[in-house]
């Protein structure tokens, strides 16, 4: 039996991992989908003070409070930037890391550091014009960006998305790079369609010796293909 901690990305809550968690549990594993502060069912906690350190604490506190060890930490999209800080602060509780189409930030970098300039400009403009300068308001256009076109999946995802704190994209991460580099690391890329904004992170993971796997689905592949995603995580 393995223990999986499943962390969602920007605009999403733990709900995005629920089908995969159910499948992993059916196979005899322990699977814990988290919702980060200010997102999903915790959207009432969204504020200008929520940043990367808040979300690192969310994950680390879960590992420590639940006394989890030998954890496979699975990070989707934005939450990929939490990998290094969580591993560094988790007192050896994380045994392996999986970036599920995640952004890979080095010490001193932010999520925006590894996103294309056009994405940074678009998200910053949204925050300035529609998000009171501190939050990125969710947009229906994001669904197309993520390759979510199936009407049933659109109907499931769209009402569950929530605004995202801008600080989580601009706060730099701080961690000992050796702590992350010393663990088994896997990167799952999605190909149908790919997300161009992830190209730099995929190239970085490849250069740094992460094991690369792929799945023929869009950015929310854990909803599109939960069984195949569970297969990847189980392997």
C-alpha positions as CSV (number, residue, x, y, z in Angstrom):
1,X,0.0,0.0,0.0
2,X,1.2,3.5,-0.9
3,X,0.2,6.9,0.5
4,X,-0.6,9.6,-2.1
5,X,-1.2,13.2,-1.2
6,X,-2.9,14.9,-4.2
7,X,-2.6,18.7,-4.5
8,X,-4.6,20.7,-7.0
9,X,-3.4,23.7,-9.0
10,X,-4.7,27.2,-9.5
11,X,-8.5,27.8,-9.6
12,X,-9.1,24.2,-8.5
13,X,-9.9,22.4,-5.3
14,X,-9.4,18.9,-4.0
15,X,-12.4,17.9,-6.1
16,X,-10.3,17.7,-9.2
17,X,-8.4,14.7,-7.6
18,X,-11.5,13.0,-6.2
19,X,-12.0,10.4,-9.0
20,X,-8.3,9.4,-8.9
21,X,-8.3,9.2,-5.1
22,X,-11.4,6.9,-5.2
23,X,-9.6,4.7,-7.8
24,X,-6.4,4.5,-5.8
25,X,-8.3,3.7,-2.6
26,X,-10.2,1.0,-4.4
27,X,-6.8,-0.5,-5.2
28,X,-5.9,-0.5,-1.6
29,X,-3.8,2.7,-1.3
30,X,-4.3,5.7,0.9
31,X,-5.1,8.8,-1.1
32,X,-5.7,12.2,0.3
33,X,-6.8,15.0,-2.0
34,X,-6.1,18.5,-0.5
35,X,-7.8,21.8,-1.1
36,X,-5.4,24.8,-0.7
37,X,-6.4,27.9,1.3
38,X,-8.7,30.2,-0.6
39,X,-9.7,27.7,-3.3
40,X,-12.6,25.2,-3.8
41,X,-14.6,24.7,-0.6
42,X,-12.1,26.9,1.2
43,X,-12.8,29.9,-1.0
44,X,-14.1,31.9,1.9
45,X,-10.5,32.2,3.1
46,X,-9.3,33.9,-0.1
47,X,-7.6,37.2,0.8
48,X,-4.7,39.3,-0.4
49,X,-2.5,37.7,2.3
50,X,-2.7,34.2,0.8
51,X,0.6,33.3,-0.9
52,X,2.9,30.5,-1.6
53,X,4.0,30.2,2.0
54,X,0.3,29.7,2.9
55,X,0.0,26.8,0.5
56,X,3.3,25.2,1.5
57,X,2.0,25.3,5.1
58,X,-1.3,23.7,4.0
59,X,0.6,20.7,2.6
60,X,3.3,20.4,5.3
61,X,0.7,20.7,8.1
62,X,-1.3,17.9,6.6
63,X,1.7,15.6,6.4
64,X,2.7,16.3,10.0
65,X,-0.7,16.4,11.6
66,X,-1.8,13.1,9.9
67,X,1.6,11.6,10.7
68,X,2.1,10.6,7.1
69,X,5.4,9.0,6.0
70,X,6.7,7.5,2.8
71,X,4.4,9.9,0.9
72,X,4.1,10.1,-2.9
73,X,3.5,13.9,-3.3
74,X,1.5,14.6,-6.4
75,X,1.3,18.3,-7.5
76,X,-0.9,19.6,-10.4
77,X,-0.2,22.7,-12.4
78,X,0.6,25.7,-10.2
79,X,1.2,23.5,-7.1
80,X,4.3,22.2,-8.8
81,X,6.1,25.2,-7.4
82,X,5.4,23.9,-3.9
83,X,7.5,20.8,-4.5
84,X,10.8,22.1,-3.3
85,X,9.6,24.0,-0.2
86,X,7.3,21.1,0.9
87,X,10.0,18.5,0.6
88,X,12.5,20.8,2.4
89,X,10.1,21.4,5.3
90,X,8.4,18.0,5.6
91,X,11.0,16.4,7.8
92,X,11.7,13.4,5.5
93,X,8.0,12.5,5.1
94,X,8.0,12.8,1.3
95,X,9.5,9.7,-0.4
96,X,8.9,10.7,-4.0
97,X,7.5,13.6,-6.0
98,X,5.2,13.6,-9.1
99,X,4.5,16.8,-11.0
100,X,1.2,16.2,-12.8
101,X,1.6,18.8,-15.5
102,X,3.2,21.0,-12.9
103,X,5.3,24.2,-13.0
104,X,8.9,23.5,-11.8
105,X,10.4,26.5,-10.0
106,X,14.0,26.7,-8.8
107,X,14.9,28.5,-5.5
108,X,14.3,32.3,-5.9
109,X,11.8,31.8,-8.7
110,X,8.1,32.2,-8.7
111,X,5.4,30.5,-10.8
112,X,5.5,33.5,-13.1
113,X,9.2,32.9,-13.6
114,X,8.5,29.7,-15.4
115,X,5.4,30.9,-17.4
116,X,5.6,32.6,-20.8
117,X,5.6,36.4,-20.7
118,X,2.3,36.5,-22.5
119,X,0.7,34.4,-19.8
120,X,2.1,36.6,-17.1
121,X,0.9,39.7,-18.8
122,X,-2.6,38.3,-19.3
123,X,-3.0,37.1,-15.7
124,X,-1.6,40.3,-14.3
125,X,-4.0,42.4,-16.5
126,X,-7.0,40.3,-15.3
127,X,-6.0,40.9,-11.7
128,X,-5.6,44.6,-12.2
129,X,-8.8,45.1,-14.2
130,X,-11.2,42.6,-12.7
131,X,-9.6,41.3,-9.5
132,X,-9.0,44.3,-7.3
133,X,-5.3,44.1,-8.1
134,X,-4.7,41.0,-5.9
135,X,-6.7,38.0,-7.3
136,X,-7.0,36.4,-10.7
137,X,-10.7,36.0,-11.5
138,X,-11.6,32.7,-13.1
139,X,-12.6,33.0,-16.7
140,X,-14.6,30.6,-18.9
141,X,-11.8,30.9,-21.5
142,X,-9.5,29.0,-19.2
143,X,-11.5,25.8,-20.0
144,X,-10.4,26.0,-23.7
145,X,-6.8,26.8,-22.6
146,X,-6.8,23.6,-20.6
147,X,-8.4,21.5,-23.4
148,X,-11.7,21.0,-21.6
149,X,-14.2,20.7,-24.4
150,X,-16.4,17.7,-23.5
151,X,-19.8,19.3,-22.5
152,X,-20.2,17.0,-19.5
153,X,-16.8,17.8,-18.2
154,X,-17.3,21.6,-18.8
155,X,-20.5,21.3,-16.8
156,X,-18.7,19.6,-14.0
157,X,-15.6,21.8,-13.9
158,X,-16.9,25.3,-14.5
159,X,-19.1,25.8,-11.5
160,X,-16.3,24.5,-9.2
161,X,-13.6,26.8,-10.3
162,X,-12.7,29.7,-8.0
163,X,-10.6,32.9,-8.1
164,X,-6.8,32.6,-7.4
165,X,-4.6,34.8,-5.4
166,X,-2.1,36.7,-7.5
167,X,0.6,36.4,-4.8
168,X,0.8,32.7,-5.4
169,X,2.0,33.4,-8.9
170,X,4.5,36.2,-7.9
171,X,5.9,34.9,-4.5
172,X,9.4,33.4,-5.0
173,X,10.0,30.0,-3.5
174,X,12.8,29.2,-1.1
175,X,14.2,25.7,-0.5
176,X,17.3,23.6,-0.4
177,X,17.5,22.3,-4.0
178,X,19.4,19.2,-2.8
179,X,16.4,18.0,-0.8
180,X,14.3,17.7,-3.9
181,X,17.0,16.5,-6.2
182,X,17.7,13.6,-3.9
183,X,14.3,12.1,-4.3
184,X,12.8,9.9,-7.1
185,X,11.0,12.4,-9.3
186,X,8.5,11.9,-12.1
187,X,6.9,14.4,-14.5
188,X,3.6,13.6,-16.2
189,X,3.0,15.6,-19.4
190,X,-0.3,15.7,-21.2
191,X,-0.4,15.6,-24.9
192,X,-4.0,15.9,-26.2
193,X,-3.8,18.9,-26.2
194,X,-0.5,20.0,-24.5
195,X,-0.4,23.2,-22.6
196,X,2.3,25.4,-24.2
197,X,2.9,27.3,-20.9
198,X,4.4,24.1,-19.5
199,X,7.1,23.7,-22.1
200,X,9.8,25.3,-20.0
201,X,9.0,23.2,-17.0
202,X,9.0,20.0,-19.0
203,X,12.3,20.8,-20.6
204,X,13.8,21.6,-17.2
205,X,12.5,18.4,-15.7
206,X,14.0,16.4,-18.6
207,X,17.3,18.1,-18.2
208,X,17.4,17.5,-14.5
209,X,16.7,13.8,-14.7
210,X,13.1,13.6,-13.9
211,X,11.4,10.4,-15.2
212,X,9.1,11.6,-18.0
213,X,5.6,10.0,-18.6
214,X,2.8,11.2,-20.7
215,X,-1.0,10.9,-21.0
216,X,-3.2,11.6,-24.0
217,X,-5.6,14.0,-22.4
218,X,-5.9,17.7,-21.5
219,X,-4.7,19.7,-18.5
220,X,-7.3,18.2,-16.2
221,X,-6.4,14.7,-17.2
222,X,-7.1,13.4,-13.7
223,X,-10.8,14.0,-14.5
224,X,-10.7,13.0,-18.1
225,X,-8.9,9.7,-17.5
226,X,-8.9,8.8,-13.8
227,X,-8.0,5.2,-14.2
228,X,-5.1,5.9,-16.5
229,X,-3.9,8.6,-14.1
230,X,-4.1,6.1,-11.3
231,X,-2.1,3.6,-13.4
232,X,0.6,6.2,-13.8
233,X,0.8,7.1,-10.2
234,X,0.7,3.5,-9.1
235,X,3.7,2.7,-11.3
